C-alpha cells in the first residue's frame, strides 16, 4: 500500500506525526511508499530527531498548512500550497492509495470532495475509523464528516463500510449495525 501523511495537521507538530509514520513502517511491511507532506525543513528535522531511515519515505514540500480554526473551503481557496491539498493530489495522481491527516477535519473532507469527487452514486463523504475489539476490529463510518444524515446516507455508509471490512480488513461476511448518538435529555443516562 502507498500511504500519504499530512504531517502539518497535528496539535503537537510534525515530529509526533513523523514518529507515528516511523512506527507504522516498522510494523507494516505492506507499506511500499510513504509520502510525508509538509514543510520540507520541518520534515527533515523530524526525520533526523526520530531516526527514521527508510527508503520507502518520500518528502513532498508544501509551504502552507490549514489551521484547526480555518474555515475549510475559504482556507483551501486561499492556501493553494497547503499540505492537505498536496496530499490529496498525490492520491488523485495515482501515487498514493490512502491519506492520513491529524489536521482540520473539515479541510480534509472538503479537499477530498473537491479534488477527488465522490464515488458514483454516493451523496456524502464518510470518515472511516477502525476500532479494535476483543476478537477483531470493526469499521465505524461515518465518524465525523456528516452531522445530519438521511436514510440513504446511512445506506451508503453501510455499503462502503461493508466493502472496506471485506476488502481491507479481510472479514469474509461483515455485519452492519447502526449506532445512534441522539440528543434526547436522558439518552446518555441509560
N, C-alpha and C positions, 0 to 999 in steps of 0.2 A: 504494500500500500504506500502511496505517496501522500505525505501529510504537509500541510502548510499551517504555520503557527504565527498569529499576530502577537508579537512579543511586547508591543507597546500598550496593550489594553489593561494590564493588571493594576491593582491598587498598590502593589509593592515594588513596582519597577520591573524591567525586563529580566533582571538577574534571576528572580524566582521562577519566571516562566521558562527561561533557558535551562535552569536546573531540572525542572519538570521534563523538558524535552530530552535532556541527557538521560534521565531515569527511564523514560519511555524507550529510547533507543537501546539502552542496556537490557531492557526486559522483553522487547519485541523485535525479533529478527525479521518479522514480516514487513516492517517499515523499510522500504527501499530508498526513499528520498525524504528528507525533512527540510522544508524551506522555512527559515526564520526571517520574518518580515518586520522591518522597523528601521530605526536609525542605525546605520552600519557601525558607527563608532561605539554606540552603546551595546550593540550585539557582540561585537568583538571583545569588548571589555568583560561582558557577562560570560562569554565562552572561555576566556582566559581564567576568570575567577573560579569557575566551577570545574575546570579541567576537561572540558568537552573536546575530545579529539576523535572525530568520526567522519569518514569520507562520505557518508550519506547526507551530511549537513551542507546546506547552501544558504548563503545570505542574500537577501533581496532588500535593497535600500528603499526606504520611504521616509521622506523628510518631515511628514506631519503625522499626527495621530488624533483620534477622536477622544475627547474628554468625556467622563461619565455624565457631566451636566450638559453636554452639547445636545441640541435638538437634532435628531438623526438626519433627516432629509436636508435641512438647511446646512448642516455641517458638511455633509457629503458634497453639496454643491460648491461650498467654499474651499474645502480641503481636498483638492483633486489628487494630491500625492500622499493621502493618508494610508497608513499601514493596512487598514481593513479593506480598502478598495484594491490595493496591490495584492493582498491575499486572495480575495475573491477572483481577481483577474487571472491568477495562476490556475485556478480551477477552470475558469472559462476557456483558457488557452490549452487545457488538457494536460498541464504539467503536474497537477495535484488532484487527488481524489477526495480529500476531506480537509476541513478547516476547523481549527481550534482557536478560540479567542476568549480571554477572560474580560474583554472590554465591554463597551457600550452595547447592550443587547439590542436596543432599537436600531443602532447603527449597523450592526451585523445583519439583522433581518432586512433592513432597508437596502443595504448594499447588495445582499444576495438576491433579493427580489428584483432590484433594478438591473443588475448585471447578468444574472443567470436566468431570470424569468421562472415562474412557477412551472411545475410539471403539468403536462396537458391534462385537463380535467380536474386539477387541484386548484381550489379557490384561495386558500390561505397557506402561508408557510407554517411550519411547525418546528419547534426545537425538541430534539430527541435527547433524553438523558438516560444513561444506563445506570440502573440501580442494582447494587448487589443484594442478593437474598441468600438464606441459608443453603438452599440446594442449587441455585442457579442465579442468573441475572435477568432483569426484565427491562423493557423499554418504557419510559414514561414519555408520552407525546400527547399533547403539547405541554411543554414545561416553561412557557413564558412568552411565546411570540404573539398569542392572541388573548385578549382579555375577555371578549364575549364571543361565543360560538353558536352557530346554528346546528341543527341535527346533521346536515350534510357535511359540515366541517368535522364533526366528531366521526362520521363515517370515513372521511378522507384520512384522518389521523389514525383510525383503526387499521385501515388498509396499509398505510405507509409503515406503521409500527409492526404489523404482522410480517410484511416483506423484509423489514430490517432484521427482525428477530430470526427469520428463517435464513436469510442470505448472509448476514454478518455474524450473528451470534450462534448460528448453527442449530437452532431449535426446529426440530422436524415438523411439529404441529403446534404453533403458538396459539395461546388463548388470548382473547381480547376482553377487557373489562373497562368500566368507567369509574373514575374517581371524581367525586364532586366536592368542591370546597365552597359551598353556598354561604350566604351572608345572613341566614336566619340568626336571631339573637342567641338562641340556645343550642345552635348546631354543634359547637365545639365542646359542650358540656357533657355529652353522652359518652 
